[in-house]
Amino acid sequence: MTNSMPTLAVWKFASCDGCQLSLLDCEDELLAVAGRVRVAHFLEASRAVADGPYDVSLVEGSITTAHDLERIRRIREVSRTLVTIGACATAGGIQALRNYADVTEFASVVYARPEYIDTLATSTPIAAHVEVDYELHGCPVDRRQLLEVLGALLVGRKPNIPAHSVCFECKQRHNVCVVVAHGTPCLGPVTRAGCGALCPSVSRGCYGCFGPSESPNFAAEAALLRTAGMSEDDARRAYRTFNSTVFVELTRREGTS
């Protein structure tokens, strides 16, 4: 950080704005640090914009156009620390489902004048194009993790970002396993923690919003999903949602998808 008040910038690419809204939802907590950081660029919250360089840049959204690619490179150049937030920025998001289909065909069906659509054939995470310092996963990102990272960077320490699975959080909350107790399909064993085991805590299976954990065992998970009555096709579709690019790549490497 610089000796003067550190600057924060928040940027949007292809996304739904949900992760930026998660930051805005931290109203009370942000007031506590308002006097210690200067928000220099955050169009979701203010039209006021200050030129870089920026001490911390939070980036939401995936790269889907040639213009996106140029812009993220410029942002990286003026950002001392770059943090990607949410499934779109860290894994390409739901829109990365286009990576497994013909984008030209999609455009011809959806748009009346598809010739005006200028897009890349794929939706890719920020880290595929520039160096990223920290990644915060989730759809949307967890507000507690956002505050942890911002607070850590303000005081000059390394943020504490969990890499273990959702099952760990379930045990912390004394949840009954939804697979064992109810036969409910759940991606918790292979999904990164961070949500506080939100879905299993209300007796629903994990949907994999936070992407794969650090050391996922997809072979064991495949057997677990079969036990819960999921077919191979259903399991494949379950992986191809919020974090399709990373889930599909990892399962392909292990030969389980």
Secondary structure, 3 states (H helix, E strand, C coil): CCCCCCEEEEEECECCCHHHHHHHCCHHHHHHHCCCCEEEEECCCCCCCCCCCEEEEEEECEECCHHHHHHHHHHHHCEEEEEEECHHHHHCCHHHHHHHCCHHHHHHHHCCCHHHCCCCCCCECHHHCCCCCEEECECCECHHHHHHHHHHHHHCCCCCCCCCEHHHHHHHCCCCCHHHHHCCCCCHHHEECCCCCCCHHHCCCCCCCCCECCCCCHHHHHHHHHHCCCCHHHHHHHHCCCCHHHHHHHHHHHCCC
